[in-house]
Amino acid sequence: MLPRISVRHEKVSTETKDRIARSCGKLERYCDRIVDCGVIIDRDKRGYRAEFIVNVPRQTLTATGTGYNLYKAIAEGESKVEGQLKKYHDKRVTY
């Protein structure tokens, strides 16, 4: 799955875009019904912010990771979305 990557206030290298694509690819392990994935990278005075927006049937999951390092912000956002996807998958399986 190719994510939509949007960057504000800075440019991102192709290596970083590849890393974001791998992070979104890992999300398919937790839920196979992902419709779309988008990542918004933002830079401000405090550091970086990575916002993951994952669309699944009948729901949109969002998570934000922050940090002074861009890769830390991406990892934090990815782990938060993983937790939400696990919870979504468990609810779908039990009903």
N, CA, C and O of each residue as an XYZ file, in Angstrom:
380
protein
N       0.847     -1.164      0.000
C       0.000      0.000      0.000
C       0.898      1.234      0.000
O       1.841      1.327      0.786
N       0.601      2.162     -0.874
C       1.335      3.409     -0.932
C       0.581      4.488     -0.157
O      -0.560      4.806     -0.492
N       1.200      5.042      0.859
C       0.523      6.073      1.644
C       0.596      7.434      0.956
O       1.483      7.696      0.144
N      -0.352      8.279      1.301
C      -0.285      9.678      0.881
C       0.586     10.398      1.902
O       0.284     10.391      3.096
N       1.658     11.015      1.439
C       2.586     11.698      2.333
C       2.514     13.193      2.053
O       2.710     13.640      0.923
N       2.233     13.947      3.093
C       2.156     15.396      2.989
C       3.146     15.994      3.980
O       3.198     15.584      5.140
N       3.930     16.964      3.520
C       4.952     17.570      4.375
C       4.708     19.073      4.434
O       4.498     19.722      3.410
N       4.738     19.611      5.643
C       4.541     21.041      5.847
C       5.823     21.666      6.392
O       6.471     21.089      7.265
N       6.183     22.814      5.895
C       7.270     23.638      6.404
C       8.663     23.028      6.264
O       9.601     23.500      6.907
N       8.817     22.011      5.456
C      10.127     21.397      5.280
C      10.087     20.410      4.129
O       9.013     20.005      3.687
N      11.260     20.025      3.645
C      11.347     19.000      2.613
C      11.842     17.714      3.252
O      12.597     17.735      4.223
N      11.404     16.596      2.691
C      11.754     15.286      3.228
C      12.459     14.498      2.132
O      12.060     14.546      0.968
N      13.507     13.773      2.507
C      14.268     12.997      1.535
C      13.496     11.751      1.099
O      12.506     11.370      1.723
N      13.958     11.137      0.037
C      13.309      9.916     -0.449
C      13.503      8.761      0.519
O      12.649      7.878      0.602
N      14.613      8.751      1.255
C      14.825      7.708      2.271
C      13.760      7.787      3.352
O      13.253      6.763      3.810
N      13.420      9.013      3.759
C      12.389      9.188      4.779
C      11.031      8.769      4.247
O      10.241      8.159      4.967
N      10.754      9.094      2.990
C       9.485      8.673      2.392
C       9.405      7.154      2.304
O       8.335      6.580      2.512
N      10.523      6.493      1.997
C      10.549      5.032      1.971
C      10.297      4.453      3.359
O       9.605      3.445      3.503
N      10.862      5.093      4.372
C      10.656      4.616      5.744
C       9.191      4.755      6.158
O       8.646      3.882      6.834
N       8.563      5.850      5.753
C       7.145      6.045      6.054
C       6.310      4.988      5.331
O       5.354      4.457      5.896
N       6.671      4.686      4.087
C       5.945      3.661      3.326
C       6.082      2.297      3.996
O       5.117      1.535      4.048
N       7.265      1.983      4.508
C       7.451      0.708      5.225
C       6.625      0.674      6.503
O       6.063     -0.364      6.852
N       6.546      1.813      7.209
C       5.743      1.880      8.436
C       4.275      1.626      8.132
O       3.597      0.912      8.870
N       3.782      2.214      7.039
C       2.385      1.986      6.670
C       2.174      0.558      6.174
O       1.095     -0.004      6.362
N       3.173     -0.026      5.554
C       3.073     -1.418      5.122
C       2.978     -2.378      6.295
O       2.315     -3.410      6.200
N       3.642     -2.043      7.411
C       3.584     -2.881      8.604
C       2.185     -2.915      9.212
O       1.814     -3.882      9.877
N       1.415     -1.857      8.982
C       0.079     -1.778      9.573
C      -0.858     -2.837      9.018
O      -1.841     -3.192      9.668
N      -0.571     -3.346      7.832
C      -1.432     -4.369      7.227
C      -1.366     -5.692      7.980
O      -2.226     -6.552      7.791
N      -0.359     -5.865      8.829
C      -0.284     -7.075      9.653
C      -1.406     -7.121     10.676
O      -1.888     -8.197     11.031
N      -1.817     -5.966     11.144
C      -2.796     -5.895     12.227
C      -4.229     -5.862     11.733
O      -5.143     -6.265     12.452
N      -4.434     -5.390     10.520
C      -5.783     -5.350      9.956
C      -5.652     -5.413      8.441
O      -4.951     -4.604      7.834
N      -6.329     -6.374      7.841
C      -6.216     -6.553      6.392
C      -7.243     -5.736      5.611
O      -7.271     -5.802      4.382
N      -8.078     -4.975      6.295
C      -9.130     -4.211      5.629
C      -8.827     -2.718      5.562
O      -9.756     -1.910      5.534
N      -7.559     -2.331      5.537
C      -7.196     -0.919      5.458
C      -7.505     -0.415      4.062
O      -7.045     -0.986      3.073
N      -8.284      0.656      3.978
C      -8.675      1.233      2.700
C      -7.620      2.218      2.219
O      -7.213      2.181      1.058
N      -7.175      3.103      3.116
C      -6.255      4.168      2.729
C      -5.421      4.574      3.940
O      -5.854      4.441      5.085
N      -4.225      5.068      3.664
C      -3.336      5.520      4.726
C      -2.706      6.841      4.294
O      -2.259      6.979      3.156
N      -2.673      7.793      5.189
C      -2.054      9.079      4.910
C      -1.192      9.507      6.074
O      -1.512      9.228      7.230
N      -0.091     10.190      5.771
C       0.822     10.655      6.808
C       1.105     12.134      6.562
O       1.434     12.537      5.447
N       0.973     12.932      7.610
C       1.264     14.357      7.525
C       2.445     14.644      8.444
O       2.377     14.397      9.648
N       3.521     15.163      7.874
C       4.717     15.517      8.634
C       4.731     17.031      8.787
O       4.557     17.761      7.811
N       4.937     17.496     10.003
C       4.936     18.926     10.275
C       6.127     19.267     11.164
O       6.513     18.481     12.029
N       6.694     20.421     10.947
C       7.809     20.891     11.776
C       7.407     22.206     12.419
O       6.881     23.101     11.757
N       7.662     22.313     13.730
C       7.410     23.555     14.440
C       8.570     23.839     15.383
O       9.620     23.204     15.282
N       8.392     24.777     16.291
C       9.479     25.171     17.188
C       9.921     24.038     18.116
O      11.097     23.939     18.467
N       8.984     23.196     18.507
C       9.279     22.135     19.474
C       9.872     20.886     18.854
O      10.427     20.050     19.567
N       9.766     20.742     17.537
C      10.298     19.548     16.879
C       9.400     19.113     15.746
O       8.832     19.936     15.028
N       9.278     17.799     15.596
C       8.505     17.227     14.498
C       7.212     16.626     15.017
O       7.096     16.249     16.183
N       6.243     16.549     14.113
C       4.969     15.913     14.418
C       4.589     15.059     13.219
O       4.580     15.545     12.088
N       4.280     13.806     13.454
C       3.843     12.888     12.401
C       2.436     12.422     12.731
O       2.201     11.797     13.765
N       1.506     12.732     11.842
C       0.104     12.361     12.047
C      -0.272     11.276     11.050
O      -0.164     11.469      9.839
N      -0.707     10.148     11.560
C      -1.136      9.020     10.736
C      -2.657      9.033     10.662
O      -3.335      9.124     11.686
N      -3.187      8.941      9.449
C      -4.635      8.880      9.226
C      -4.908      7.604      8.443
O      -4.514      7.484      7.283
N      -5.584      6.651      9.079
C      -5.844      5.346      8.478
C      -7.352      5.178      8.338
O      -8.096      5.282      9.313
N      -7.784      4.919      7.125
C      -9.205      4.686      6.858
C      -9.468      3.191      6.767
O      -8.847      2.481      5.977
N     -10.393      2.733      7.584
C     -10.877      1.354      7.546
C     -12.385      1.440      7.315
O     -12.960      2.516      7.476
N     -13.036      0.355      6.948
C     -14.481      0.427      6.695
C     -15.259      1.009      7.886
O     -15.144      0.533      9.016
N     -16.039      2.033      7.605
C     -16.918      2.711      8.560
C     -16.193      3.460      9.678
O     -16.825      3.832     10.666
N     -14.873      3.694      9.550
C     -14.163      4.370     10.619
C     -12.861      4.979     10.102
O     -12.273      4.480      9.143
N     -12.423      6.047     10.739
C     -11.138      6.676     10.445
C     -10.336      6.732     11.734
O     -10.804      7.268     12.738
N      -9.126      6.179     11.711
C      -8.255      6.157     12.879
C      -7.158      7.194     12.687
O      -6.543      7.260     11.622
N      -6.909      8.002     13.709
C      -5.844      8.992     13.641
C      -4.967      8.886     14.879
O      -5.443      8.600     15.977
N      -3.682      9.120     14.678
C      -2.733      9.115     15.789
C      -1.611     10.082     15.460
O      -1.217     10.223     14.303
N      -1.101     10.743     16.485
C      -0.047     11.726     16.305
C       1.140     11.370     17.175
O       0.996     11.076     18.362
N       2.314     11.402     16.567
C       3.559     11.204     17.291
C       4.383     12.471     17.218
O       4.455     13.102     16.164
N       5.011     12.856     18.329
C       5.820     14.064     18.363
C       7.208     13.740     18.892
O       7.399     12.757     19.608
N       8.171     14.574     18.533
C       9.522     14.395     19.036
C      10.486     15.346     18.366
O      10.176     15.940     17.334
N      11.665     15.487     18.963
C      12.688     16.340     18.380
C      13.292     15.710     17.138
O      13.797     16.411     16.261
N      13.240     14.397     17.064
C      13.756     13.655     15.921
C      12.584     13.200     15.056
O      11.576     12.724     15.578
N      12.710     13.342     13.747
C      11.629     12.974     12.831
C      11.322     11.486     12.915
O      10.154     11.097     12.925
N      12.345     10.654     12.976
C      12.133      9.212     13.009
C      11.464      8.768     14.310
O      10.689      7.812     14.317
N      11.759      9.455     15.399
C      11.095      9.145     16.667
C       9.614      9.479     16.585
O       8.774      8.724     17.075
N       9.295     10.609     15.966
C       7.895     11.006     15.809
C       7.146     10.003     14.941
O       5.999      9.670     15.237
N       7.781      9.513     13.869
C       7.153      8.521     12.995
C       6.917      7.218     13.753
O       5.844      6.624     13.647
N       7.912      6.773     14.515
C       7.773      5.521     15.274
C       6.680      5.627     16.330
O       5.923      4.679     16.536
N       6.593      6.768     16.996
C       5.564      6.944     18.024
C       4.163      6.939     17.410
O       3.253      6.304     17.944
N       3.992      7.639     16.299
C       2.695      7.647     15.631
C       2.305      6.276     15.118
O       1.141      5.882     15.191
N       3.297      5.543     14.590
C       3.032      4.193     14.100
C       2.582      3.268     15.226
O       1.648      2.486     15.052
N       3.243      3.355     16.384
C       2.865      2.473     17.490
C       1.465      2.795     18.017
O       0.736      1.892     18.426
N       1.087      4.072     18.010
C      -0.260      4.430     18.453
C      -1.319      3.898     17.492
O      -2.360      3.405     17.926
N      -1.061      3.995     16.193
C      -2.017      3.485     15.212
C      -2.101      1.963     15.290
O      -3.178      1.396     15.112
N      -0.979      1.298     15.553
C      -0.997     -0.164     15.708
C      -1.954     -0.567     16.820
O      -2.743     -1.497     16.651
N      -1.892      0.119     17.948
C      -2.791     -0.181     19.057
C      -4.245      0.014     18.679
O      -5.098     -0.795     19.043
N      -4.534      1.077     17.953
C      -5.908      1.324     17.529
C      -6.387      0.266     16.541
O      -7.539     -0.165     16.594
N      -5.492     -0.153     15.634
C      -5.869     -1.188     14.669
C      -6.110     -2.531     15.351
O      -7.021     -3.265     14.966
N      -5.305     -2.860     16.356
C      -5.523     -4.105     17.106
C      -6.877     -4.083     17.792
O      -7.610     -5.071     17.774
N      -7.202     -2.945     18.397
C      -8.485     -2.806     19.078
C      -9.641     -2.906     18.079
O     -10.645     -3.563     18.356
N      -9.501     -2.257     16.920
C     -10.526     -2.314     15.877
C     -10.707     -3.746     15.387
O     -11.835     -4.205     15.202
N      -9.603     -4.449     15.176
C      -9.661     -5.824     14.683
C     -10.332     -6.741     15.718
O     -11.149     -7.588     15.357
N      -9.989     -6.571     16.995
C     -10.592     -7.395     18.036
C     -12.101     -7.157     18.135
O     -12.863     -8.104     18.333
N     -12.537     -5.909     18.001
C     -13.972     -5.621     18.046
C     -14.682     -6.251     16.863
O     -15.775     -6.798     17.006
N     -14.068     -6.175     15.710
C     -14.683     -6.726     14.490
C     -14.778     -8.250     14.567
O     -15.753     -8.829     14.088
N     -13.799     -8.895     15.151
C     -13.784    -10.357     15.222
C     -14.807    -10.844     16.246
O     -15.453    -11.867     16.022
N     -14.969    -10.134     17.366
C     -15.874    -10.606     18.416
C     -17.332    -10.419     18.054
O     -18.174    -11.161     18.558
N     -17.675     -9.453     17.195
C     -19.071     -9.211     16.850
C     -19.501    -10.041     15.706
O     -20.654     -9.960     15.283
